[in-house]
């Protein structure tokens, strides 16, 4: 079973709030609107339709150079 996480914060139009996590505990970098939204792991967990998942908080956005 793949690890998943709940994303908290960041842009309101982020399409997915439950995402796969390939390396638990490491920061996540989610492609969004020509850049990346960065999320950091927290010590919190949240109940979801897919069970109890780790919560990752948004902390910054980076743009992709064209």
Helices and strands as residue ranges (DSSP letters): E 3-8, E 18-21, E 28-32, E 35-48, E 51-63
